[in-house]
Structures are given as structure tokens and as C-alpha cells.
Amino acid sequence: MGFMVMALLPTLHEQISEGMNVEAVIEELRSMKASSSTPSLESSVASLASSVASLDSSASSSSSLSSHVPTPKSKAALWHTIKIMTLTRLLTTLYSSTLLSLLTLTQLSLLARQRYLASVFQQCRDERLHESMDEQLSIASLLFKGGEGLEELMSGNMDALFPDLEIDVPEDDGAFLTLSWWLIHEGWRDIARRVRAAVEEVLGGTSLREEMSPTDLFIKIKQIRRRIEKDSSFEEAMLPSTDAMTIYVLSQGGFADAPPSPIVPASIHESELSDSEFSWLDSASQLSLPTESISSHNNHDGPATPPAPLPEPLVPLLSETRTLFASPDWSAVLRPSLDGAISVWEADALSAWKDNGNVEEPRQSFASLLPALARWNIMTLPSPLVDRILSTYEPMALSAILFGRFEDHVGER
């Protein structure tokens, strides 16, 4: 399971890195300093740290949630963007990786249960067929019933013979697994917008000269998390919300004919902040899904083209997954999983502070911490992140519960 998640993470990481290209902003800021010639991210920020004092008051005044980011060509605006984008990318990576791990765990657990039930039902069919054949071929049956029913048994039509042991199993598990395409290519943007708004609210007014200890930064992260996770299950970010969007996602994996681009709900591409403030996030989208409100969509002239039906075996799997994501059980699994992911980052983040030899926690300016925070994002995602999420008790318990939920499928059979 972890291997499958790790196979998907590079694509997710690439999407996030292109959508929030901190390095490009660093380069733009570096190019404004004629004396700076070292290309590395760390030295670029360090060489410009001396300008923070004169720019700090300007950046702080422009950081409120309802105001626009300063003029892109000003140093204050670039510093502000680097600060917000670095933390946004970091947390978006952690949230998206956690959700992708849990989505994959859910998908594989449901598919494993379905395959297991199919094998059990097939074994029951074989046993019943063997018993029926013995009965029909008995001397008593041949003498008194004339072998009635023998021809039907010989036909091999199991669904007609034993309809109570029928189960609809997808011919290819790939269709259900392909749904993770949505989170990897589009859903993470919804996560990034929530994260960005929370980061702006908590850290928008934080001075780049402010001395921070590891505890100080971790407390800020907790404050950001409380805002992100308030009344949110991330269902819309994890799965396409309409049949038309689902068909579109399936077509990306070759499991459906490519339909016209579906209408994406406005919540995926809109936020309370102005569009210009999100241009750095929207510009990297590799997808051209039109955004339109429901009201304007309903006002189109002419009848709307009905979406193609979903593959029948996919419907119960998708329905059960959505029901899970909307349930209290999901919240009980999501929170400790995110805690585990954050703890992996916190352990790595401690290296950003230089040991000063004192008993007290080391403290450094916020600006000097940004290179390490940005570098963690552009490194290959560590497997301990996925291993920690999937080895947490709650996800393991969820997988066991999903696999053992037979009542809806066995019933009175």
C-alpha cells in the first residue's frame, strides 16, 4: 500500500511545486540585488536579509486577509509572497500527502473486500453446483425426474442458477483507483486555498525579523491547522463531486471516452480573496476545466447534454467512499493522521535552527528559517511520511473495519 502511495507522490509533488514556485520568486528577489550572484536558495535569502529592516513595516501593513498583496515589483511584496507561499506549499504538501495516503488506503481496502467476497461467493457457487450435479445424476433423479434440470446445470450460467451469490466486481480495479487523479491534479488546489487563507491570517502580519524558536513556529502551525480543519472533511478535494467530473477523471486513465470538459464547482477555483492574489497558484494549472456557477449553467440556451452514466460496478464503491468521508469516523481518522504527518516534518524542521550551545531553545529570525522550509518542499518526499501515516492506529483500524464490513453484501444469502 505504501509503495502505491509513493508511486503517486512524485506527480502530486510536481503539481504543487509548479503551482507554488517559491524558487522563481526567490530568483526574482535575488535579481533585484545586483551584488547577489550565488544561485542557491539559502544564500539568496541570506544575502537579502539585511533589507528586511527597511521593508518590514511595508510588508506588515499589506498582509491583512482582505487587502491585496503589494505591487509585485516591490521588494516588500516579494518578501511577503515568499513568506506566505513557502508556508502554504509546505502545509499543502503535508495535507495532500496525508489525504492521498488515506484515499489510497480506503480504495485498496474496499477493493480487497470486494475481491475477497467474490472469491467466497465463487467457492459457494462451485460447491452448490457440485451438489446439484450429484443430485441430478443420482439414480433416483434419473428414474423419477428424467434428469429434469440437468441441461440447465450443464449450461454453466452461474448468475441464473445462483442469483443470491451474484456480486458485481469491476473487471479492472484501475477505474476506481484512477479517481485519485482528481486529488493529484485538481483537488490539491482547493486544499492550497484553504491553507493559504489560514497562513495569511496567522502569519501575514508576522515580522520577518521576529526571532522564533522551534516551539514558536510549531505553535503557529497549530493555529493555522485549527483554521484549516475547522468543519472540513476535504471530501471535495479528494473526489470529483459530479458524475460529469467523475467521467472526465476516468477518461484521464483511459477508462471512459473523453467527454467535453465538465463544469467545475466555483468552490474549487474561487475563494474569499481576490483572484489576483491567487494568480500565482492558478497560473500553473495543467487543466482547462471551465468554472461556472450553477445558476449561470442552468441559464444556458437549449437542453443540457446529460453526462454519460458511470460504470455500474464503480457506483457502490464511489457511494461508500463518499459516505465514509462525510462520517464522524473519517474525522476520527483524519486528525491523528495529520498529527503523524506534521510530527515527521517537525522532526526534520529542527535542523533549521543552529545549535547555539545554550540550554534554552535556539532562536532565529523568521527570514533565516524560510530556506529550510522551502527546501523541505522541493526535496524528494521522504518515505517515513507515508509510513508514519499508514502505520498510525486509526488508519489501520479503518482499513480493518472497511474490509470486514460484509453485512451489506452478504445479508440473508
C-alpha positions as CSV (number, residue, x, y, z in Angstrom):
1,M,0.0,0.0,0.0
2,G,2.8,2.4,0.9
3,F,4.6,1.6,-2.4
4,M,1.5,2.6,-4.3
5,V,1.2,5.9,-2.5
6,M,4.9,6.6,-3.0
7,A,4.4,5.9,-6.8
8,L,1.8,8.7,-6.9
9,L,3.6,11.3,-4.7
10,P,6.1,12.5,-7.3
11,T,3.3,13.6,-9.6
12,L,1.5,15.3,-6.7
13,H,4.7,16.9,-5.6
14,E,5.4,18.2,-9.1
15,Q,1.9,19.7,-9.3
16,I,2.3,21.5,-6.0
17,S,5.8,22.7,-6.8
18,E,4.8,24.1,-10.2
19,G,1.7,25.7,-8.7
20,M,3.6,27.4,-5.9
21,N,7.1,28.1,-7.4
22,V,8.8,29.7,-4.4
23,E,12.2,29.4,-6.2
24,A,11.0,31.6,-9.0
25,V,10.0,34.4,-6.6
26,I,13.4,33.9,-4.7
27,E,15.2,34.3,-8.1
28,E,13.2,37.5,-8.8
29,L,14.1,38.9,-5.5
30,R,17.7,37.9,-5.9
31,S,17.9,39.5,-9.3
32,M,16.9,42.8,-7.7
33,K,20.1,42.8,-5.7
34,A,23.0,43.5,-8.2
35,S,25.5,42.3,-5.6
36,S,24.0,38.9,-5.3
37,S,25.5,36.2,-7.6
38,T,25.1,32.9,-5.6
39,P,22.3,30.9,-7.2
40,S,21.4,28.7,-4.2
41,L,18.1,29.4,-2.4
42,E,19.8,29.6,1.0
43,S,22.4,32.2,0.1
44,S,19.9,34.2,-1.9
45,V,17.7,34.7,1.1
46,A,20.6,35.3,3.4
47,S,22.1,37.9,1.2
48,L,18.9,39.8,1.1
49,A,18.1,39.5,4.8
50,S,19.6,42.9,5.5
51,S,16.9,44.6,3.5
52,V,14.2,43.2,5.8
53,A,14.5,46.0,8.3
54,S,13.6,48.8,5.9
55,L,10.9,46.7,4.2
56,D,9.3,45.1,7.2
57,S,6.9,47.8,8.1
58,S,5.7,47.9,4.4
59,A,5.2,44.2,4.2
60,S,3.3,44.0,7.5
61,S,0.9,46.7,6.5
62,S,0.0,44.8,3.4
63,S,-0.7,41.5,5.0
64,S,-4.3,41.6,6.1
65,L,-6.6,39.0,4.7
66,S,-8.8,41.5,2.9
67,S,-6.1,43.6,1.3
68,H,-4.1,42.9,-1.8
69,V,-0.5,41.8,-1.9
70,P,1.8,44.8,-2.6
71,T,2.9,45.7,-6.1
72,P,4.8,42.6,-7.4
73,K,7.9,44.6,-8.4
74,S,8.5,45.9,-4.8
75,K,10.8,44.0,-2.5
76,A,8.3,44.1,0.3
77,A,5.8,42.3,-2.0
78,L,8.3,39.7,-2.9
79,W,9.3,39.0,0.7
80,H,5.6,38.8,1.6
81,T,4.9,36.3,-1.2
82,I,7.9,34.2,-0.3
83,K,6.8,34.1,3.4
84,I,3.2,33.1,2.6
85,M,4.0,30.8,-0.4
86,T,6.7,28.9,1.5
87,L,4.4,28.0,4.4
88,T,1.4,27.4,2.1
89,R,3.4,25.0,0.0
90,L,4.8,23.2,3.0
91,L,1.4,22.6,4.6
92,T,-0.3,21.9,1.3
93,T,2.3,19.1,0.7
94,L,1.6,17.7,4.1
95,Y,-2.2,17.8,3.9
96,S,-2.3,16.5,0.3
97,S,0.1,13.7,1.0
98,T,-1.9,12.6,4.1
99,L,-5.2,12.7,2.2
100,L,-3.7,10.8,-0.8
101,S,-2.4,8.1,1.6
102,L,-5.8,7.8,3.3
103,L,-7.7,7.8,0.0
104,T,-5.5,5.0,-1.4
105,L,-5.9,3.1,1.8
106,T,-9.7,3.4,1.5
107,Q,-9.7,2.4,-2.1
108,L,-7.5,-0.7,-1.6
109,S,-9.5,-1.8,1.4
110,L,-12.8,-1.7,-0.4
111,L,-11.3,-3.4,-3.5
112,A,-9.7,-6.1,-1.3
113,R,-13.1,-6.8,0.4
114,Q,-14.9,-7.0,-2.9
115,R,-12.3,-9.4,-4.3
116,Y,-12.5,-11.5,-1.2
117,L,-16.3,-11.7,-1.3
118,A,-16.2,-12.6,-5.0
119,S,-13.8,-15.5,-4.3
120,V,-16.0,-16.7,-1.4
121,F,-19.2,-16.5,-3.5
122,Q,-17.4,-18.3,-6.3
123,Q,-16.4,-21.1,-4.0
124,C,-20.0,-21.3,-2.7
125,R,-21.3,-21.5,-6.3
126,D,-18.9,-24.3,-7.1
127,E,-20.0,-26.2,-4.1
128,R,-23.6,-25.8,-4.9
129,L,-23.1,-26.7,-8.5
130,H,-21.3,-29.9,-7.4
131,E,-24.1,-30.8,-5.0
132,S,-26.7,-30.1,-7.7
133,M,-24.9,-32.2,-10.2
134,D,-24.7,-35.1,-7.8
135,E,-28.4,-34.8,-7.1
136,Q,-29.4,-34.6,-10.8
137,L,-27.1,-37.5,-11.7
138,S,-28.4,-39.8,-8.9
139,I,-30.3,-42.9,-9.9
140,A,-33.4,-41.7,-8.2
141,S,-33.4,-38.4,-10.1
142,L,-32.8,-40.1,-13.4
143,L,-35.6,-42.7,-12.8
144,F,-38.3,-40.5,-11.4
145,K,-37.5,-37.0,-12.8
146,G,-35.9,-37.9,-16.0
147,G,-32.9,-35.7,-15.3
148,E,-35.0,-32.6,-15.2
149,G,-32.8,-29.5,-14.7
150,L,-29.6,-31.3,-15.8
151,E,-29.4,-29.3,-19.0
152,E,-29.7,-26.0,-17.1
153,L,-26.9,-27.1,-14.8
154,M,-24.7,-28.1,-17.7
155,S,-25.2,-24.6,-19.3
156,G,-22.8,-23.1,-16.7
157,N,-24.9,-19.9,-16.3
158,M,-24.0,-19.3,-12.7
159,D,-25.9,-16.0,-12.4
160,A,-29.1,-17.6,-13.4
161,L,-28.6,-20.7,-11.3
162,F,-27.5,-19.0,-8.1
163,P,-28.7,-15.3,-8.3
164,D,-28.3,-15.0,-4.5
165,L,-24.5,-15.4,-4.9
166,E,-24.1,-12.8,-7.6
167,I,-21.7,-9.9,-6.9
168,D,-20.8,-7.1,-9.2
169,V,-17.0,-7.0,-9.4
170,P,-15.1,-4.5,-11.6
171,E,-13.2,-6.1,-14.4
172,D,-10.4,-3.7,-13.7
173,D,-9.6,-2.2,-10.3
174,G,-7.8,0.6,-12.1
175,A,-11.1,2.6,-12.8
176,F,-11.7,3.0,-9.0
177,L,-8.0,3.7,-8.3
178,T,-7.9,6.3,-11.1
179,L,-10.2,8.6,-9.0
180,S,-7.0,9.7,-7.1
181,W,-6.2,11.6,-10.3
182,W,-8.6,14.3,-9.0
183,L,-6.7,15.0,-5.8
184,I,-3.3,14.9,-7.5
185,H,-4.2,17.3,-10.3
186,E,-7.0,19.4,-9.1
187,G,-8.1,18.7,-5.5
188,W,-4.9,19.9,-4.0
189,R,-5.7,23.4,-5.3
190,D,-8.7,23.5,-3.0
191,I,-6.5,22.5,-0.1
192,A,-4.0,25.1,-1.1
193,R,-6.6,27.9,-1.0
194,R,-7.7,26.9,2.5
195,V,-4.1,26.7,3.7
196,R,-3.2,30.0,2.1
197,A,-6.1,31.8,3.7
198,A,-5.1,30.4,7.1
199,V,-1.4,31.1,6.7
200,E,-2.3,34.7,5.7
201,E,-4.4,35.1,8.8
202,V,-1.9,33.7,11.2
203,L,1.4,34.8,9.7
204,G,0.5,37.6,7.4
205,G,1.5,40.2,10.0
206,T,4.5,38.4,11.4
207,S,7.7,40.3,11.0
208,L,10.5,38.6,9.1
209,R,12.9,39.9,11.7
210,E,10.9,38.2,14.5
211,E,13.0,35.7,16.5
212,M,11.4,32.3,16.5
213,S,12.2,29.1,18.4
214,P,11.0,25.7,17.2
215,T,8.2,25.8,19.7
216,D,7.2,29.2,18.5
217,L,6.9,28.0,14.9
218,F,5.1,24.8,15.8
219,I,2.5,26.8,17.8
220,K,1.9,29.0,14.7
221,I,1.4,25.8,12.7
222,K,-1.1,24.5,15.2
223,Q,-3.0,27.8,14.9
224,I,-3.0,27.5,11.1
225,R,-4.2,23.9,11.4
226,R,-7.2,24.9,13.6
227,R,-8.4,27.3,10.9
228,I,-7.8,24.8,8.0
229,E,-9.5,21.8,9.7
230,K,-12.5,23.7,11.1
231,D,-15.7,22.0,9.8
232,S,-13.8,20.4,6.9
233,S,-13.6,16.8,5.7
234,F,-11.8,17.7,2.4
235,E,-14.3,15.5,0.5
236,E,-14.5,17.9,-2.4
237,A,-10.7,18.0,-2.7
238,M,-10.4,14.2,-2.7
239,L,-13.2,13.1,-5.1
240,P,-14.9,14.7,-8.1
241,S,-18.3,15.9,-6.9
242,T,-20.4,15.3,-10.0
243,D,-20.9,12.4,-12.4
244,A,-19.6,14.5,-15.3
245,M,-16.4,15.3,-13.5
246,T,-16.0,11.7,-12.5
247,I,-16.3,10.6,-16.1
248,Y,-13.7,13.2,-17.0
249,V,-11.3,11.8,-14.4
250,L,-11.9,8.3,-15.6
251,S,-11.1,9.4,-19.2
252,Q,-7.7,10.6,-18.0
253,G,-6.9,7.0,-17.0
254,G,-8.4,5.5,-20.2
255,F,-11.5,4.1,-18.5
256,A,-14.0,6.2,-20.3
257,D,-14.3,8.2,-23.5
258,A,-13.1,11.7,-23.1
259,P,-16.2,13.9,-22.6
260,P,-16.3,17.7,-23.0
261,S,-14.6,19.5,-20.1
262,P,-17.1,19.4,-17.2
263,I,-18.2,22.4,-15.3
264,V,-16.1,22.7,-12.1
265,P,-17.8,24.0,-9.0
266,A,-16.9,27.5,-8.2
267,S,-15.5,26.5,-4.8
268,I,-12.6,24.7,-6.5
269,H,-11.3,27.8,-8.2
270,E,-12.7,30.6,-6.1
271,S,-12.1,32.0,-2.6
272,E,-12.9,34.9,-0.4
273,L,-9.7,36.5,-1.5
274,S,-9.4,38.3,-4.8
275,D,-8.4,36.4,-8.0
276,S,-5.3,38.5,-8.4
277,E,-4.0,37.3,-5.1
278,F,-4.3,33.7,-6.3
279,S,-2.8,34.2,-9.7
280,W,0.5,32.6,-8.6
281,L,-1.5,29.5,-7.8
282,D,-3.9,29.4,-10.7
283,S,-1.4,30.1,-13.4
284,A,0.3,26.7,-13.2
285,S,-2.9,24.6,-13.7
286,Q,-2.4,22.0,-16.4
287,L,-6.1,21.6,-16.7
288,S,-8.6,23.8,-18.5
289,L,-11.8,23.0,-16.7
290,P,-14.3,25.8,-17.0
291,T,-15.6,27.4,-13.8
292,E,-19.2,28.3,-13.7
293,S,-21.8,28.8,-11.0
294,I,-24.9,26.6,-11.0
295,S,-27.3,29.4,-11.7
296,S,-25.4,30.6,-14.8
297,H,-25.1,27.0,-16.0
298,N,-28.8,26.5,-15.8
299,N,-29.5,29.6,-17.8
300,H,-27.8,28.3,-20.9
301,D,-30.0,28.1,-24.0
302,G,-31.0,24.7,-25.2
303,P,-31.2,21.4,-23.3
304,A,-28.2,20.4,-21.3
305,T,-26.3,17.3,-22.5
306,P,-26.8,14.6,-19.9
307,P,-23.5,13.1,-18.6
308,A,-22.5,9.6,-19.6
309,P,-23.5,7.1,-16.9
310,L,-20.8,5.9,-14.5
311,P,-19.6,2.3,-14.9
312,E,-22.1,0.2,-12.9
313,P,-19.5,-1.6,-10.7
314,L,-18.0,1.8,-9.7
315,V,-21.2,3.3,-8.3
316,P,-21.4,1.4,-5.0
317,L,-17.7,1.8,-4.4
318,L,-17.9,5.6,-5.0
319,S,-21.0,5.9,-2.9
320,E,-19.5,4.1,0.0
321,T,-16.3,6.2,-0.2
322,R,-18.3,9.4,-0.2
323,T,-20.4,8.2,2.7
324,L,-17.2,7.4,4.7
325,F,-15.7,10.9,4.0
326,A,-18.8,12.5,5.3
327,S,-19.0,10.4,8.5
328,P,-17.7,11.1,12.0
329,D,-15.4,8.0,11.6
330,W,-13.5,9.9,8.9
331,S,-12.8,12.9,11.2
332,A,-11.6,10.5,13.9
333,V,-9.0,9.0,11.4
334,L,-8.0,12.2,9.7
335,R,-6.9,14.2,12.7
336,P,-4.3,11.7,14.1
337,S,-3.1,11.0,10.6
338,L,-2.4,14.7,10.1
339,D,-0.8,14.8,13.5
340,G,1.6,12.0,12.4
341,A,2.5,13.8,9.2
342,I,3.2,17.0,11.0
343,S,5.3,15.2,13.5
344,V,7.5,13.8,10.7
345,W,8.0,17.3,9.4
346,E,8.7,18.8,12.9
347,A,11.5,16.3,13.4
348,D,13.1,17.3,10.2
349,A,12.5,21.0,10.8
350,L,14.6,21.1,13.9
351,S,17.7,21.1,11.7
352,A,16.8,24.6,10.5
353,W,17.9,26.1,13.8
354,K,21.6,26.3,14.5
355,D,22.7,24.9,17.9
356,N,23.9,27.8,20.0
357,G,25.2,25.6,22.8
358,N,22.7,27.1,25.3
359,V,20.3,25.1,27.4
360,E,17.4,27.2,26.1
361,E,15.8,26.6,22.7
362,P,17.7,28.3,19.8
363,R,16.1,31.3,18.2
364,Q,16.5,32.6,14.7
365,S,14.8,35.3,12.6
366,F,11.8,34.1,10.6
367,A,13.6,35.1,7.4
368,S,16.5,32.8,8.1
369,L,14.1,29.9,8.5
370,L,12.5,30.2,5.2
371,P,15.2,28.5,3.1
372,A,14.9,25.3,5.2
373,L,11.1,25.4,5.0
374,A,11.2,25.9,1.2
375,R,14.0,23.3,0.7
376,W,11.9,20.6,2.5
377,N,9.2,21.1,-0.1
378,I,11.5,20.7,-3.1
379,M,13.3,17.6,-1.7
380,T,12.1,14.1,-2.6
381,L,9.3,13.4,-0.2
382,P,10.6,11.0,2.5
383,S,9.0,7.6,2.8
384,P,8.8,8.0,6.6
385,L,6.0,10.4,5.9
386,V,3.8,7.8,4.3
387,D,5.0,5.0,6.6
388,R,4.0,7.1,9.6
389,I,0.6,7.9,8.3
390,L,-0.3,4.3,7.3
391,S,1.1,2.8,10.4
392,T,-0.9,5.0,12.7
393,Y,-3.5,3.1,14.7
394,E,-6.6,4.9,13.3
395,P,-5.9,4.3,9.6
396,M,-5.1,0.7,10.3
397,A,-8.3,0.3,12.2
398,L,-10.3,2.0,9.4
399,S,-8.9,-0.4,6.9
400,A,-9.8,-3.4,9.0
401,I,-13.4,-2.0,9.5
402,L,-13.9,-1.4,5.8
403,F,-12.6,-4.8,4.9
404,G,-14.8,-6.6,7.5
405,R,-18.0,-4.7,6.6
406,F,-19.8,-7.7,4.9
407,E,-23.3,-7.1,6.2
408,D,-24.5,-5.1,3.2
409,H,-23.1,-7.7,0.8
410,V,-23.9,-10.9,2.5
411,G,-27.3,-10.1,4.1
412,E,-29.6,-13.2,4.0
413,R,-27.6,-15.1,1.5
